[in-house]
Amino acid sequence: MNRRLLLALLLALTACKDKKPAQLPTAPALKPSLAWIKGELPPEVLQGTPVSGGTFTVRVPTEPLGLNRLHDQQVEGMMARYTVGSIYETLAELDRQTHPRYTLKPLLAESWEESADHLTFTIKLRKGVKFHNGEKFGSKDVKATFDAILLPTNLTNSIRSNFPELTVTATDEYTVVMTTKKAHFMHRNNLLSAVPIFPASALKGDFNTLPINRAPIGTGPFRFVSWETGKSLTYLRNDEYWGPKAYVDKVVIRFVKDETVATQLWERGEFDLMTRIQPSVWRSIEAPTPGNAWAITGYHRINFVENYYSWIGWNQERPFFADPRVRRALAMLYPGEKVAKNIDMDLELPTTCPYYRPSASCDPQVKPIGYDPTAAIALLRSAGWEDHNGDGVLDKDGAPFKFTFLANPHSVKLSKLAPLLQEEFKKVGIEMDVEKVDAAQYVGRLRAHSFDAASLGWNNNDLNTDQFQVYHSSQKTGGSNFVSYDSKAADALLEQIRDTFDDEERHALERKLHQVIYEDQPYTFLTNRPQLDAIKTHVRGIHPSLAWYDLRKVWLLPPNATPVAVP
C-alpha cells in the first residue's frame, strides 16, 4: 500500500478516535409533583371564568345493555352516572359541594314536606320544565314513572324493593303526594334522588321494548342524539334547559372495553376524561421519563375513594357453598397480599365492610380473615370435605369439590386473579374452572342464579346505603341477592335498620350487620376500589364526588389558552 495513503488512513482513524460523538438532544426528565402522584386535582381546575363550546369526550370501559335506568337488566353503575343528571333528572339531587354530608337540594321538585311519621311526602314540582321531546313536565310524569316501577310485571325489582307499599297521587298539575305504609330511613333519598323522571308518553307499551331503552328522553342539560353500537353515545347541550345551561356543546361517551387499546387511545389524547385506569398503568406513568411526558404534562390525575366494594360471591344454592365454614375456608385461601402487591399495585384498600369505608356504619373491630391454608384445610375437613378416594380432589357424599368461576372476559383484574385462585384452591384439593361470559350475559346469569361463583362490585352514589336489596333473603328472587344468602340474624337487622331514623342508633345496628355478614362470608370481600381517572389539563369545573362528576359544570379552555401542567 502507498505509504502516503497508509499515513492518511492512520491520521483519519486517530482523528475519529479523539473526536467525541455528537450528542443527540434528549427531553428533560419530568418529575411529577406529589399532588400528581396522589391524584389530587390542582386548585386552578375549579377556578376561572367559564366559557362555552367544545366537545367533552369520556372513555368508559363497558357498553350498557340499555339506557333505561329503571330496567333491572339495564341498570349498570357507570351508565347511571353518565345519564342521570345529564339526560335524566330526579326530583332532588345530592349536592356534590356538601361532601362529606351530601345533602339533598331541589331539582325537578321545588320543595317537599315530610310527615312526622315519615309515611307521607307532599312534593311541589318545578314549573316551566320541558322534556327533550317538547312535552311539558308535570305531576302526570312523576306518577307514570313511579307506576311503571311499582307494576309487578315490569322488570324493575331492583328499584321497586326500595318502595314497599307506595302509592303516588297527582293532586294537581304540579303537586304529587306519595304515601307508604312502611317507611324506612332511606325513603326520602330514594323517592327524591334515586328515580329519574320519564315523560308519561314514553312509558306506554311493553316495558322491555320501549324506545327510551335506547333513545332516552329526559329534562336534563344535555339531550340524547345517537347511540352508535360498539362505539359511542353522543349528547348535545339542551339550549332550552330550564336551569343554567351546560358549557360544553357536546358530550361523547366512548366505549372502549380493551384496556390496552384504551390506554393507547388515551396516550394519543383522544379522551378528555379517562376513567377506570388500570393500577398497573397508573403506576407505570409515574416514572419521570420522557416517555411519560404526555401523561405528566398533559393530564391531571384523580384518585378518589368511592362508596364501592368488590367481592367474590359464592352461590349458596350450590352444595359446595351452603356451609359458612366452607366460605370462610375459601376466604383463607385468598392470597390477599400477593393480589395487593402484584395486581392492585397497593392502590385498592382491603375491606371487610359493605358500607362506605370512612363511615360509622363499619365496625373497626372486624378484622380481615387472613391467608391461612392450614386453617382452611381444617375448616373444610370439619365441614366434611376430604379426599376420601385419593384422587387429589376433596369430596363429600361422593361429590367432588369442582366448580366454575364466572368471569367477565374484559376484566383485567379477573384475568390475573383467576389463575391465582385456581393455584391456591388446587393446593388443598379444590378444582376451579373459569367460564368467560360477555357483559351482555353476565348480569343476567347472576340474576338467574345460573353460576357457581362470580365476582362483581357494588357501588352507591349516596353516603348512606340500604343493604336490604343485596342481603335480605326476600331479595333472592328478583332482587340483588344473587348468591341466595339466607340469614335470620341478618334479615332481622336489615328490617330494624330500615325502621331506625336516629343516625347513631342506626349506625350501631349497621355495625352489628357488618359483623354478621362478615362472619357468614356470603362474599369473599375484596377491596374498596378508588376512582383512578385523569382529565386533560384544559378541562375545568370538574371534581370527584360519590355522585360522580357534574357534567353541567364542565368547561374547556380554548385551544390557544390550554396550559401545560407543571409537574
Backbone hydrogen bonds, N-H to C=O, Kabsch-Sander energy under -0.5 kcal/mol:
donor,donor_aa,acceptor,acceptor_aa,energy
6,L,2,N,-2.5
7,L,3,R,-2.8
8,A,4,R,-2.3
9,L,5,L,-2.2
10,L,6,L,-2.4
11,L,7,L,-2.5
12,A,8,A,-2.2
13,L,9,L,-2.6
14,T,10,L,-2.3
15,A,11,L,-2.4
16,C,12,A,-2.2
17,K,13,L,-2.2
18,D,14,T,-2.2
19,K,15,A,-1.7
31,K,29,A,-0.6
37,I,33,S,-2.3
38,K,34,L,-2.4
39,G,35,A,-1.1
40,E,35,A,-2.9
41,L,39,G,-0.5
45,V,42,P,-1.6
46,L,43,P,-1.9
47,Q,44,E,-1.4
53,G,247,Y,-2.6
56,F,250,K,-2.8
57,T,55,T,-0.6
58,V,252,V,-3.1
59,R,273,L,-2.5
60,V,254,R,-2.8
67,L,213,N,-3.1
69,R,67,L,-1.0
71,H,68,N,-1.3
72,D,155,L,-3.3
74,Q,71,H,-1.5
75,V,71,H,-1.2
80,A,76,E,-2.4
81,R,77,G,-1.4
82,Y,78,M,-1.8
83,T,79,M,-0.9
84,V,80,A,-2.1
85,G,83,T,-0.5
85,G,88,Y,-3.4
86,S,83,T,-0.6
87,I,83,T,-2.9
88,Y,83,T,-1.9
91,L,192,L,-0.6
92,A,192,L,-2.9
93,E,105,K,-2.5
95,D,103,T,-3.2
96,R,94,L,-0.8
98,T,95,D,-1.6
99,H,96,R,-0.8
101,R,98,T,-2.4
102,Y,98,T,-0.8
105,K,93,E,-2.3
107,L,91,L,-2.2
108,L,90,T,-1.6
109,A,91,L,-2.8
110,E,124,K,-2.7
111,S,124,K,-1.5
113,E,122,T,-2.1
115,S,120,T,-2.6
118,H,115,S,-1.9
121,F,178,M,-2.7
122,T,113,E,-2.3
123,I,121,F,-0.6
123,I,176,V,-3.3
124,K,111,S,-2.1
125,L,123,I,-0.5
125,L,174,Y,-2.9
126,R,108,L,-3.1
131,F,135,E,-3.2
132,H,218,G,-2.3
134,G,131,F,-2.2
137,F,129,V,-2.7
139,S,173,E,-2.9
141,D,138,G,-1.2
142,V,138,G,-1.2
143,K,139,S,-2.6
144,A,140,K,-2.2
145,T,141,D,-2.2
146,F,142,V,-2.2
147,D,143,K,-2.7
148,A,144,A,-2.1
149,I,145,T,-1.7
150,L,146,F,-2.4
151,L,147,D,-1.2
154,N,151,L,-1.9
156,T,154,N,-2.2
159,I,156,T,-1.3
160,R,156,T,-2.9
161,S,157,N,-2.2
162,N,159,I,-1.3
163,F,160,R,-2.3
166,L,163,F,-1.0
167,T,179,T,-2.9
169,T,177,V,-2.6
171,T,169,T,-0.9
171,T,175,T,-1.1
172,D,175,T,-1.2
175,T,172,D,-1.2
176,V,123,I,-2.3
177,V,169,T,-2.9
178,M,121,F,-2.8
179,T,167,T,-2.6
180,T,119,L,-2.1
181,K,165,E,-1.1
182,K,164,P,-0.7
185,F,498,R,-1.6
187,H,184,H,-2.5
190,N,186,M,-2.9
191,L,187,H,-2.7
192,L,188,R,-2.5
193,S,189,N,-2.8
194,A,189,N,-0.6
194,A,190,N,-0.9
197,I,89,E,-2.6
202,A,199,P,-1.2
203,L,199,P,-0.5
203,L,200,A,-1.4
204,K,201,S,-0.9
209,T,206,D,-1.5
210,L,207,F,-0.7
213,N,210,L,-2.0
214,R,211,P,-1.8
215,A,211,P,-2.1
219,T,87,I,-0.5
220,G,87,I,-2.9
222,F,86,S,-2.4
223,R,236,L,-2.9
225,V,234,T,-2.7
226,S,234,T,-1.4
228,E,232,S,-2.8
229,T,227,W,-0.9
231,K,228,E,-2.7
232,S,228,E,-1.7
233,L,253,I,-2.2
234,T,226,S,-2.3
235,Y,251,V,-2.8
236,L,223,R,-2.2
237,R,249,D,-2.5
238,N,221,P,-3.3
239,D,237,R,-1.1
241,Y,238,N,-1.6
247,Y,552,R,-0.6
247,Y,554,V,-0.5
248,V,554,V,-0.7
249,D,54,G,-1.7
250,K,54,G,-1.6
251,V,235,Y,-1.8
252,V,56,F,-2.4
253,I,233,L,-2.3
253,I,251,V,-0.5
254,R,58,V,-3.3
254,R,252,V,-0.7
255,F,231,K,-2.7
256,V,60,V,-2.4
256,V,254,R,-0.7
262,A,258,D,-2.5
263,T,259,E,-2.3
264,Q,260,T,-2.0
265,L,261,V,-2.5
266,W,262,A,-2.5
267,E,263,T,-2.4
268,R,264,Q,-1.4
269,G,266,W,-1.9
270,E,265,L,-2.2
272,D,57,T,-1.9
273,L,57,T,-2.1
274,M,534,A,-2.9
275,T,59,R,-0.9
275,T,273,L,-0.6
277,I,532,L,-3.1
281,V,278,Q,-0.6
282,W,278,Q,-2.8
283,R,279,P,-2.3
284,S,280,S,-1.9
285,I,281,V,-1.8
286,E,283,R,-1.5
287,A,284,S,-0.9
289,T,287,A,-2.5
292,N,289,T,-1.9
293,A,290,P,-1.7
295,A,292,N,-0.8
296,I,292,N,-2.5
297,T,293,A,-2.6
298,G,293,A,-0.6
298,G,294,W,-0.7
299,Y,295,A,-1.6
300,H,535,I,-3.1
302,I,533,D,-2.9
303,N,39,G,-2.0
304,F,302,I,-0.5
304,F,531,Q,-1.6
306,E,529,R,-0.9
308,Y,306,E,-1.6
309,Y,458,W,-1.8
310,S,527,T,-2.5
311,W,456,L,-2.7
312,I,524,T,-1.8
313,G,311,W,-0.5
313,G,454,A,-3.4
314,W,522,P,-1.7
315,N,313,G,-0.6
315,N,452,D,-2.7
316,Q,314,W,-0.7
316,Q,483,V,-2.5
318,R,315,N,-2.0
321,F,318,R,-0.9
322,A,318,R,-0.6
326,V,323,D,-1.0
327,R,323,D,-1.5
328,R,324,P,-2.3
329,A,325,R,-2.0
330,L,326,V,-2.3
331,A,327,R,-1.6
332,M,328,R,-1.6
333,L,329,A,-0.8
333,L,330,L,-0.6
334,Y,331,A,-1.0
336,G,334,Y,-2.2
339,V,335,P,-2.3
340,A,336,G,-2.7
341,K,337,E,-2.1
342,N,338,K,-2.7
343,I,339,V,-2.2
344,D,339,V,-2.7
346,D,340,A,-3.0
347,L,344,D,-2.1
349,L,528,N,-1.8
351,T,526,L,-1.9
359,S,356,Y,-2.0
362,C,359,S,-1.0
366,V,363,D,-1.7
367,K,365,Q,-0.7
370,G,368,P,-0.6
372,D,332,M,-2.3
376,A,372,D,-2.1
377,I,373,P,-2.4
378,A,374,T,-1.8
379,L,375,A,-2.1
380,L,376,A,-2.6
381,R,377,I,-2.3
382,S,378,A,-2.2
383,A,379,L,-1.4
384,G,381,R,-1.7
385,W,380,L,-2.8
386,E,384,G,-0.8
386,E,395,D,-1.8
388,H,386,E,-1.5
394,L,429,G,-3.1
395,D,386,E,-3.0
396,K,399,A,-2.1
399,A,396,K,-2.1
401,F,394,L,-3.0
402,K,400,P,-1.8
403,F,431,E,-2.2
405,F,433,D,-3.5
406,L,404,T,-0.6
406,L,453,A,-3.4
407,A,435,E,-2.9
411,S,408,N,-1.8
412,V,410,H,-0.8
415,S,411,S,-1.8
416,K,412,V,-1.2
416,K,413,K,-0.6
417,L,413,K,-2.8
418,A,414,L,-2.7
420,L,416,K,-0.8
421,L,417,L,-2.3
422,Q,418,A,-2.7
423,E,419,P,-2.2
424,E,420,L,-2.4
425,F,421,L,-3.0
426,K,422,Q,-2.3
427,K,423,E,-1.3
428,V,424,E,-0.7
428,V,425,F,-0.9
429,G,425,F,-0.5
429,G,426,K,-1.0
430,I,425,F,-2.6
431,E,401,F,-2.2
432,M,430,I,-0.5
433,D,403,F,-2.6
435,E,405,F,-2.8
436,K,434,V,-0.5
437,V,407,A,-3.0
437,V,435,E,-0.5
441,Q,438,D,-1.8
442,Y,438,D,-1.9
443,V,439,A,-0.9
445,R,441,Q,-2.5
446,L,442,Y,-1.9
447,R,443,V,-2.8
448,A,444,G,-1.7
449,H,446,L,-1.5
450,S,445,R,-2.6
451,F,449,H,-1.2
452,D,404,T,-0.7
453,A,404,T,-1.5
454,A,313,G,-1.7
455,S,406,L,-0.6
456,L,311,W,-1.7
458,W,309,Y,-2.4
460,N,307,N,-2.1
467,Q,465,T,-0.7
470,V,467,Q,-0.7
471,Y,467,Q,-2.3
472,H,468,F,-2.3
475,Q,472,H,-2.0
476,K,473,S,-1.5
477,T,474,S,-0.5
478,G,476,K,-0.7
479,G,475,Q,-0.5
480,S,469,Q,-1.5
481,N,475,Q,-1.6
482,F,480,S,-2.0
484,S,481,N,-1.6
491,D,487,S,-2.8
492,A,488,K,-2.3
493,L,489,A,-1.9
494,L,490,A,-2.8
495,E,491,D,-2.2
496,Q,492,A,-2.2
497,I,493,L,-3.0
498,R,494,L,-1.7
499,D,495,E,-1.1
500,T,497,I,-1.4
501,F,499,D,-0.7
506,R,502,D,-2.6
507,H,503,D,-2.8
508,A,504,E,-1.8
509,L,505,E,-1.7
510,E,506,R,-2.6
511,R,507,H,-2.2
512,K,508,A,-1.4
513,L,509,L,-2.3
514,H,510,E,-2.5
515,Q,511,R,-1.9
516,V,512,K,-2.4
517,I,513,L,-3.0
518,Y,514,H,-2.3
519,E,515,Q,-2.0
520,D,516,V,-2.0
521,Q,517,I,-2.1
524,T,312,I,-2.7
525,F,523,Y,-0.9
526,L,310,S,-2.5
528,N,349,L,-3.2
529,R,527,T,-0.7
531,Q,304,F,-3.6
532,L,530,P,-0.6
533,D,302,I,-2.2
533,D,531,Q,-0.6
534,A,274,M,-1.9
535,I,300,H,-2.5
536,K,272,D,-1.9
537,T,298,G,-1.8
539,V,536,K,-1.9
540,R,555,W,-2.9
541,G,45,V,-3.4
548,W,545,S,-1.9
551,L,549,Y,-1.0
553,K,550,D,-1.5
555,W,540,R,-2.1
557,L,538,H,-2.5
561,A,558,P,-2.2
562,T,559,P,-1.2
565,A,297,T,-1.9
565,A,563,P,-0.5
